Amino acid sequence: MERSTHTPDATTDTDEMTTITVPAHENGVVRVFSLSMSSDQAQSLRNSRKGQRDALGLEKLDPRGIEVLRIDDLADIGLYGYLRDGVDVEEAELSRDRARLKALDGWVLLIYSSGFEGQKVEFMPTPELTLIGTYHQTRPEAARADLDAASAQPYSGTPTIEPPQPVRGRPGGAMVVLGLVVLVALTAWWVLT
Protein backbone atom coordinates (compact mmCIF):
# COMPACT_ATOMS: atom_id res chain seq x y z
CA MET A 1 0.00 0.00 0.00
CA GLU A 2 1.49 3.34 -1.04
CA ARG A 3 1.52 5.92 1.74
CA SER A 4 2.01 9.62 1.30
CA THR A 5 4.37 11.36 3.69
CA HIS A 6 3.29 14.94 3.07
CA THR A 7 0.25 16.12 5.03
CA PRO A 8 -2.11 13.29 4.05
CA ASP A 9 -4.23 14.17 7.01
CA ALA A 10 -4.68 17.84 6.10
CA THR A 11 -8.34 18.47 5.37
CA THR A 12 -8.72 22.22 5.06
CA ASP A 13 -6.50 25.26 4.67
CA THR A 14 -7.59 28.51 6.29
CA ASP A 15 -5.21 31.46 5.98
CA GLU A 16 -2.18 29.16 5.86
CA MET A 17 -3.40 27.22 8.91
CA THR A 18 -4.09 23.56 8.29
CA THR A 19 -6.60 21.38 10.07
CA ILE A 20 -5.18 17.92 10.63
CA THR A 21 -7.47 14.93 11.08
CA VAL A 22 -6.32 11.88 13.03
CA PRO A 23 -8.53 8.80 12.56
CA ALA A 24 -9.85 6.87 15.54
CA HIS A 25 -7.63 4.00 16.76
CA GLU A 26 -4.60 5.24 14.80
CA ASN A 27 -1.43 3.41 15.81
CA GLY A 28 2.19 3.56 14.68
CA VAL A 29 2.22 7.03 13.11
CA VAL A 30 4.48 9.95 13.98
CA ARG A 31 3.99 13.52 12.75
CA VAL A 32 7.04 15.78 12.54
CA PHE A 33 6.61 19.55 12.92
CA SER A 34 9.34 22.15 12.60
CA LEU A 35 9.17 24.96 15.16
CA SER A 36 9.53 28.55 13.94
CA MET A 37 10.36 30.13 17.29
CA SER A 38 13.32 31.20 19.36
CA SER A 39 15.34 28.63 21.26
CA ASP A 40 13.97 30.02 24.55
CA GLN A 41 10.38 29.64 23.34
CA ALA A 42 11.06 26.10 22.13
CA GLN A 43 12.68 25.19 25.46
CA SER A 44 9.64 26.59 27.25
CA LEU A 45 7.36 24.55 24.97
CA ARG A 46 9.39 21.42 25.76
CA ASN A 47 8.70 21.88 29.48
CA SER A 48 5.03 22.94 29.30
CA ARG A 49 2.30 20.36 28.69
CA LYS A 50 -0.28 23.16 28.47
CA GLY A 51 1.94 25.02 25.99
CA GLN A 52 2.16 21.88 23.83
CA ARG A 53 -1.63 21.47 23.82
CA ASP A 54 -2.10 25.15 22.98
CA ALA A 55 0.51 25.08 20.17
CA LEU A 56 -1.16 22.05 18.60
CA GLY A 57 -4.68 23.36 19.17
CA LEU A 58 -5.67 20.35 21.27
CA GLU A 59 -7.79 20.17 24.40
CA LYS A 60 -6.47 16.74 25.42
CA LEU A 61 -3.04 15.28 24.79
CA ASP A 62 -1.27 12.34 26.40
CA PRO A 63 2.12 13.83 27.32
CA ARG A 64 3.82 10.44 26.78
CA GLY A 65 3.06 10.78 23.06
CA ILE A 66 4.98 13.98 22.34
CA GLU A 67 8.63 15.02 22.09
CA VAL A 68 10.15 18.46 21.59
CA LEU A 69 13.76 18.12 20.41
CA ARG A 70 16.61 20.42 19.49
CA ILE A 71 18.12 18.94 16.33
CA ASP A 72 21.65 19.85 17.50
CA ASP A 73 21.10 17.58 20.54
CA LEU A 74 20.80 14.61 18.17
CA ALA A 75 24.51 15.06 17.33
CA ASP A 76 25.87 12.83 14.55
CA ILE A 77 22.71 10.76 14.17
CA GLY A 78 20.61 13.79 13.19
CA LEU A 79 16.84 13.93 12.81
CA TYR A 80 16.84 11.50 9.87
CA GLY A 81 18.79 8.90 11.86
CA TYR A 82 16.70 9.47 14.97
CA LEU A 83 13.49 8.84 13.04
CA ARG A 84 14.96 5.75 11.35
CA ASP A 85 16.77 4.17 14.30
CA GLY A 86 15.13 5.68 17.37
CA VAL A 87 11.51 5.91 16.26
CA ASP A 88 11.66 3.02 13.74
CA VAL A 89 10.05 4.90 10.84
CA GLU A 90 9.86 2.97 7.58
CA GLU A 91 13.03 3.57 5.54
CA ALA A 92 11.12 4.02 2.25
CA GLU A 93 9.11 6.91 3.66
CA LEU A 94 12.16 8.61 5.12
CA SER A 95 14.22 8.28 1.96
CA ARG A 96 11.61 10.30 0.01
CA ASP A 97 12.07 13.17 2.48
CA ARG A 98 15.79 12.74 3.15
CA ALA A 99 16.85 16.16 1.83
CA ARG A 100 13.98 17.93 3.55
CA LEU A 101 14.69 16.31 6.92
CA LYS A 102 18.44 16.87 6.73
CA ALA A 103 17.89 20.56 5.86
CA LEU A 104 15.97 21.21 9.07
CA ASP A 105 17.68 22.99 11.94
CA GLY A 106 16.53 24.42 15.24
CA TRP A 107 13.75 22.57 17.02
CA VAL A 108 11.15 19.98 16.05
CA LEU A 109 8.06 18.57 17.69
CA LEU A 110 7.17 14.90 17.23
CA ILE A 111 3.69 13.70 18.07
CA TYR A 112 2.95 9.98 18.11
CA SER A 113 -0.40 8.25 17.69
CA SER A 114 -0.43 7.48 21.40
CA GLY A 115 -0.73 11.22 22.12
CA PHE A 116 -4.30 11.11 20.79
CA GLU A 117 -5.29 8.14 23.02
CA GLY A 118 -7.09 6.32 20.19
CA GLN A 119 -9.60 9.12 19.65
CA LYS A 120 -10.55 10.71 16.33
CA VAL A 121 -9.12 14.20 16.58
CA GLU A 122 -9.12 17.30 14.40
CA PHE A 123 -6.64 19.97 15.35
CA MET A 124 -5.17 23.16 13.93
CA PRO A 125 -1.59 23.91 15.02
CA THR A 126 -0.46 27.48 15.48
CA PRO A 127 1.45 29.09 12.57
CA GLU A 128 4.76 28.49 14.42
CA LEU A 129 4.36 24.75 13.79
CA THR A 130 4.88 23.50 10.25
CA LEU A 131 3.99 19.90 9.45
CA ILE A 132 7.04 18.39 7.72
CA GLY A 133 5.69 14.89 7.29
CA THR A 134 3.56 12.06 8.60
CA TYR A 135 5.45 8.78 8.87
CA HIS A 136 4.52 5.20 9.68
CA GLN A 137 6.58 3.13 12.09
CA THR A 138 7.84 -0.31 11.06
CA ARG A 139 6.82 -1.68 14.45
CA PRO A 140 3.95 0.37 15.80
CA GLU A 141 4.25 1.44 19.39
CA ALA A 142 2.65 -0.96 21.82
CA ALA A 143 -0.80 0.01 22.99
CA ARG A 144 -0.91 0.96 26.61
CA ALA A 145 -3.65 -0.55 28.71
CA ASP A 146 -4.59 1.47 31.73
CA LEU A 147 -5.46 -0.92 34.52
CA ASP A 148 -8.00 0.99 36.56
CA ALA A 149 -9.99 -1.98 37.89
CA ALA A 150 -9.79 -2.54 41.63
CA SER A 151 -8.58 -6.09 41.04
CA ALA A 152 -5.57 -4.76 39.10
CA GLN A 153 -4.28 -2.77 42.05
CA PRO A 154 -1.42 -4.13 44.18
CA TYR A 155 -2.37 -6.26 47.17
CA SER A 156 -6.04 -6.37 46.13
CA GLY A 157 -6.31 -10.07 45.34
CA THR A 158 -7.51 -12.89 47.54
CA PRO A 159 -5.10 -15.80 47.91
CA THR A 160 -6.46 -19.02 46.41
CA ILE A 161 -4.03 -21.39 48.15
CA GLU A 162 -4.18 -22.00 51.85
CA PRO A 163 -0.82 -21.72 53.59
CA PRO A 164 0.48 -25.01 55.02
CA GLN A 165 -0.51 -25.73 58.59
CA PRO A 166 2.28 -26.55 61.06
CA VAL A 167 2.49 -30.13 62.36
CA ARG A 168 0.54 -30.48 65.55
CA GLY A 169 2.04 -32.24 68.54
CA ARG A 170 4.66 -31.65 71.16
CA PRO A 171 7.55 -29.70 69.70
CA GLY A 172 10.38 -31.68 71.35
CA GLY A 173 8.96 -35.19 70.90
CA ALA A 174 11.20 -36.16 67.98
CA MET A 175 14.33 -34.97 69.77
CA VAL A 176 13.51 -37.05 72.88
CA VAL A 177 13.03 -40.19 70.76
CA LEU A 178 16.31 -39.56 68.92
CA GLY A 179 18.10 -39.02 72.23
CA LEU A 180 16.79 -42.34 73.60
CA VAL A 181 17.89 -44.24 70.47
CA VAL A 182 21.41 -42.79 70.78
CA LEU A 183 21.51 -43.63 74.50
CA VAL A 184 20.44 -47.25 73.85
CA ALA A 185 23.04 -47.57 71.08
CA LEU A 186 25.81 -46.23 73.30
CA THR A 187 24.78 -48.51 76.18
CA ALA A 188 24.79 -51.55 73.86
CA TRP A 189 28.21 -50.62 72.52
CA TRP A 190 29.60 -50.21 76.05
CA VAL A 191 28.17 -53.57 77.17
CA LEU A 192 29.57 -55.42 74.16
CA THR A 193 33.04 -53.97 74.43
KOLVOKE-451674 format. One line per 4 residues: number of its first residue (from 0); their letters; for each residue x, y, z of N, C-alpha, C. Coordinates in pm, whole numbers. Layout:
<recs>
NUM) a) X Y Z X Y Z X Y Z | ...
</recs>
This chain:
<recs>
0) mers) 84 -116 0 0 0 0 89 123 0 | 69 212 -92 149 334 -104 99 436 -2 | 190 494 73 152 592 174 219 725 140 | 146 830 154 201 962 130 262 1013 260
4) thtp) 373 1084 249 437 1136 369 408 1283 390 | 351 1351 294 329 1494 307 184 1525 336 | 155 1567 456 25 1612 503 -94 1535 446 | -96 1402 454 -211 1329 405 -334 1352 490
8) datt) -311 1399 613 -423 1417 701 -471 1561 705 | -421 1646 616 -468 1784 610 -602 1784 537 | -702 1848 599 -834 1847 537 -875 1984 484 | -836 2088 553 -872 2222 506 -759 2318 532
12) dtde) -747 2418 448 -650 2526 467 -727 2655 490 | -695 2724 599 -759 2851 629 -650 2950 665 | -624 3045 574 -521 3146 598 -390 3082 641 | -344 2986 565 -218 2916 586 -218 2829 713
16) mtti) -331 2812 777 -340 2722 891 -410 2596 842 | -358 2484 878 -409 2356 829 -476 2280 942 | -593 2226 912 -660 2138 1007 -614 1996 977 | -568 1929 1078 -518 1792 1063 -617 1697 1128
20) tvpa) -654 1592 1057 -747 1493 1108 -672 1364 1139 | -690 1315 1259 -632 1188 1303 -747 1089 1317 | -743 977 1246 -853 880 1256 -854 810 1392 | -971 762 1429 -985 687 1554 -899 561 1548
24) heng) -843 523 1660 -763 400 1676 -635 401 1592 | -586 517 1555 -460 524 1480 -348 471 1568 | -255 398 1508 -143 341 1581 -21 338 1490 | 95 371 1544 219 356 1468 247 468 1370
28) vvrv) 198 588 1398 222 703 1311 288 812 1393 | 385 880 1333 448 995 1398 441 1113 1301 | 404 1228 1354 399 1352 1275 514 1440 1322 | 587 1495 1225 704 1578 1254 670 1722 1217
32) fsls) 684 1812 1314 661 1955 1292 792 2030 1316 | 824 2126 1230 934 2215 1260 877 2332 1341 | 960 2387 1430 917 2496 1516 982 2625 1471 | 903 2723 1434 953 2855 1394 942 2947 1515
36) mssd) 1035 2932 1606 1036 3013 1729 1177 3018 1783 | 1199 3108 1877 1332 3120 1936 1364 2994 2018 | 1491 2977 2046 1534 2863 2126 1471 2867 2266 | 1459 2988 2324 1397 3002 2455 1250 2961 2452
40) qaqs) 1179 3002 2347 1038 2964 2334 1023 2813 2316 | 1111 2755 2236 1106 2610 2213 1137 2534 2341 | 1234 2582 2417 1268 2519 2546 1149 2528 2640 | 1083 2642 2642 964 2659 2725 853 2564 2681
44) lrns) 837 2547 2549 736 2455 2497 769 2311 2537 | 897 2277 2537 939 2142 2576 896 2109 2719 | 898 2210 2806 870 2188 2948 726 2217 2990 | 640 2255 2895 503 2294 2930 402 2207 2856
48) rkgq) 334 2120 2930 230 2036 2869 115 2122 2818 | 78 2226 2891 -28 2316 2847 16 2389 2721 | 141 2434 2717 194 2502 2599 191 2412 2476 | 220 2283 2495 216 2188 2383 73 2172 2331
52) rdal) -23 2158 2424 -163 2147 2382 -207 2272 2307 | -171 2389 2361 -210 2515 2298 -147 2529 2159 | -19 2494 2146 51 2508 2017 -10 2416 1912 | -55 2299 1954 -116 2205 1860 -265 2230 1841
56) glek) -325 2310 1926 -468 2336 1917 -550 2218 1967 | -501 2153 2071 -567 2035 2127 -615 2063 2269 | -732 2007 2303 -779 2017 2440 -719 1909 2527 | -704 1787 2469 -647 1674 2542 -526 1623 2466
60) ldpr) -426 1582 2540 -304 1528 2479 -233 1445 2583 | -204 1319 2549 -127 1234 2640 19 1278 2630 | 76 1330 2738 212 1383 2732 318 1278 2698 | 285 1149 2713 382 1044 2678 393 1028 2527
64) giev) 305 1093 2451 306 1078 2306 362 1198 2233 | 443 1279 2298 498 1398 2234 643 1419 2276 | 723 1466 2181 863 1502 2209 893 1635 2144 | 964 1721 2215 1015 1846 2159 1166 1835 2166
68) lrid) 1232 1839 2049 1376 1812 2041 1450 1926 1972 | 1570 1954 2020 1661 2042 1949 1744 1952 1858 | 1744 1980 1730 1812 1894 1633 1961 1883 1665 | 2022 1990 1714 2165 1985 1750 2192 1883 1860
72) dlad) 2092 1855 1946 2110 1758 2054 2118 1615 2000 | 2077 1595 1876 2080 1461 1817 2218 1429 1760 | 2310 1523 1772 2451 1506 1733 2467 1444 1595 | 2553 1342 1585 2587 1283 1455 2472 1206 1392
76) igly) 2381 1156 1473 2271 1076 1417 2172 1164 1341 | 2151 1286 1386 2061 1379 1319 1915 1336 1327 | 1827 1422 1277 1684 1393 1281 1650 1272 1195 | 1711 1264 1077 1684 1150 987 1719 1018 1057
80) gylr) 1837 1012 1115 1879 890 1186 1795 862 1308 | 1754 967 1379 1670 947 1497 1535 886 1458 | 1477 938 1350 1349 884 1304 1364 739 1257 | 1474 711 1187 1496 575 1135 1529 477 1246
84) dgvd) 1626 511 1331 1677 417 1430 1607 428 1567 | 1572 549 1606 1513 568 1737 1362 553 1739 | 1297 595 1632 1151 591 1626 1104 474 1540 | 1194 419 1458 1166 302 1374 1066 334 1262
88) veea) 1087 451 1199 1005 490 1084 1051 409 964 | 956 376 877 986 297 758 1089 371 671 | 1192 300 631 1303 357 554 1254 418 422 | 1161 352 354 1112 402 225 1048 539 239
92) elsr) 974 561 344 911 691 366 1015 798 396 | 1112 764 477 1216 861 512 1301 898 392 | 1333 800 308 1422 828 196 1360 928 99 | 1226 931 88 1161 1030 1 1180 1171 55
96) drar) 1194 1185 187 1207 1317 248 1347 1342 304 | 1444 1263 259 1579 1274 315 1634 1417 311 | 1630 1481 196 1685 1616 183 1610 1715 272 | 1480 1702 275 1398 1793 355 1429 1778 504
100) lkal) 1441 1655 551 1469 1631 692 1609 1674 730 | 1705 1650 642 1844 1687 673 1864 1838 667 | 1777 1911 597 1789 2056 586 1734 2128 709 | 1656 2058 789 1597 2121 907 1704 2154 1011
104) dgwv) 1684 2266 1080 1768 2299 1194 1679 2360 1300 | 1733 2387 1415 1653 2442 1524 1583 2332 1601 | 1454 2346 1618 1375 2257 1702 1266 2190 1622 | 1227 2070 1666 1115 1998 1605 1026 1943 1716
108) lliy) 902 1919 1679 806 1857 1769 759 1729 1701 | 766 1618 1773 717 1490 1723 595 1453 1805 | 488 1417 1736 369 1370 1807 333 1234 1753 | 323 1138 1845 295 998 1811 146 971 1823
112) ssgf) 101 865 1762 -40 825 1769 -88 813 1912 | -2 767 2000 -43 748 2140 -82 879 2207 | -36 993 2155 -73 1122 2212 -221 1151 2199 | -288 1086 2103 -430 1111 2079 -519 1009 2151
116) egqk) -458 912 2220 -529 814 2302 -638 739 2226 | -616 711 2098 -709 632 2019 -834 705 1973 | -842 834 2002 -960 912 1965 -945 973 1826 | -1057 992 1758 -1055 1071 1633 -1041 1216 1675
120) vefm) -944 1284 1617 -912 1420 1658 -892 1506 1535 | -944 1627 1539 -912 1730 1440 -846 1844 1516 | -732 1888 1467 -664 1997 1535 -598 2090 1435 | -578 2215 1478 -517 2316 1393 -399 2377 1468
124) ptpe) -276 2336 1433 -159 2391 1502 -144 2541 1476 | -74 2607 1567 -46 2748 1548 49 2766 1429 | 58 2886 1373 145 2909 1257 293 2881 1283 | 335 2878 1411 476 2849 1442 511 2703 1421
128) ltli) 413 2618 1403 436 2475 1379 407 2445 1233 | 504 2388 1165 488 2350 1025 500 2199 1014 | 396 2134 961 399 1990 945 498 1955 833 | 602 1882 868 704 1839 772 662 1708 707
132) gtyh) 611 1616 785 569 1489 729 499 1402 831 | 425 1307 779 356 1206 860 414 1072 819 | 470 1000 917 545 878 887 489 760 965 | 500 643 906 452 520 968 571 442 1024
136) qtrp) 553 391 1144 658 313 1209 654 170 1158 | 774 109 1147 784 -31 1106 716 -119 1208 | 747 -97 1335 682 -168 1445 604 -65 1524 | 473 -63 1507 395 37 1580 418 27 1730
140) eaar) 407 141 1796 425 144 1939 319 57 2006 | 357 -6 2112 265 -96 2182 154 -15 2247 | 35 -65 2236 -80 1 2299 -67 -11 2450 | -97 96 2516 -91 96 2661 -230 68 2715
144) adld) -237 -24 2806 -365 -55 2871 -361 1 3012 | -450 94 3039 -459 147 3173 -540 50 3258 | -482 6 3365 -546 -92 3452 -607 -18 3571 | -732 23 3553 -800 99 3656 -887 13 3747
148) aasa) -912 -111 3710 -999 -198 3789 -939 -220 3927 | -1026 -233 4025 -979 -254 4163 -896 -381 4174 | -932 -483 4096 -858 -609 4104 -718 -599 4045 | -690 -493 3969 -557 -476 3910 -461 -402 4003
152) qpys) -511 -352 4113 -428 -277 4205 -345 -371 4292 | -227 -328 4334 -142 -413 4418 -211 -452 4548 | -189 -572 4591 -237 -626 4717 -390 -630 4727 | -458 -636 4611 -604 -637 4613 -663 -776 4594
156) gtpt) -581 -873 4561 -631 -1007 4534 -655 -1087 4660 | -726 -1196 4645 -751 -1289 4754 -671 -1414 4725 | -589 -1460 4819 -510 -1580 4791 -601 -1701 4769 | -565 -1784 4673 -646 -1902 4641 -587 -2028 4701
160) iepp) -468 -2023 4756 -403 -2139 4815 -390 -2114 4964 | -431 -2210 5040 -418 -2200 5185 -273 -2224 5223 | -219 -2147 5315 -82 -2172 5359 -75 -2304 5435 | 37 -2373 5432 48 -2501 5502 33 -2482 5653
164) qpvr) -32 -2577 5716 -51 -2573 5859 68 -2642 5926 | 116 -2589 6036 228 -2655 6106 183 -2790 6164 | 277 -2880 6180 249 -3013 6236 211 -2995 6381 | 102 -3060 6417 54 -3048 6555 121 -3156 6641
168) grpg) 142 -3128 6762 204 -3224 6854 303 -3151 6942 | 370 -3227 7026 466 -3165 7116 591 -3131 7036 | 644 -3013 7052 755 -2970 6970 883 -3048 6993 | 911 -3101 7110 1038 -3168 7135 1030 -3319 7129
172) gamv) 917 -3376 7091 896 -3519 7090 997 -3593 7005 | 1027 -3548 6890 1120 -3616 6798 1261 -3613 6856 | 1298 -3507 6920 1433 -3497 6977 1449 -3595 7095 | 1345 -3612 7175 1351 -3705 7288 1368 -3846 7237
176) vlgl) 1292 -3884 7133 1303 -4019 7076 1443 -4040 7020 | 1496 -3945 6949 1631 -3956 6892 1735 -3968 7003 | 1718 -3893 7110 1810 -3902 7223 1809 -4041 7288 | 1690 -4100 7302 1679 -4234 7360 1745 -4338 7271
180) vvlv) 1726 -4328 7139 1789 -4424 7047 1940 -4415 7059 | 1996 -4296 7065 2141 -4279 7078 2187 -4335 7211 | 2114 -4313 7318 2151 -4363 7450 2152 -4516 7452 | 2050 -4579 7391 2044 -4725 7385 2162 -4778 7304
184) alta) 2195 -4713 7191 2304 -4757 7108 2436 -4745 7181 | 2457 -4640 7256 2581 -4623 7330 2590 -4724 7445 | 2481 -4753 7509 2478 -4851 7618 2512 -4989 7561 | 2452 -5026 7448 2479 -5155 7386 2625 -5163 7342
188) wwvl) 2681 -5063 7294 2821 -5062 7252 2910 -5079 7373 | 2881 -5013 7484 2960 -5021 7605 2952 -5162 7664 | 2833 -5222 7662 2817 -5357 7717 2894 -5456 7632 | 2891 -5446 7506 2957 -5542 7416 3109 -5522 7411
192) t) 3159 -5416 7448 3304 -5397 7443 3371 -5426 7568
</recs>
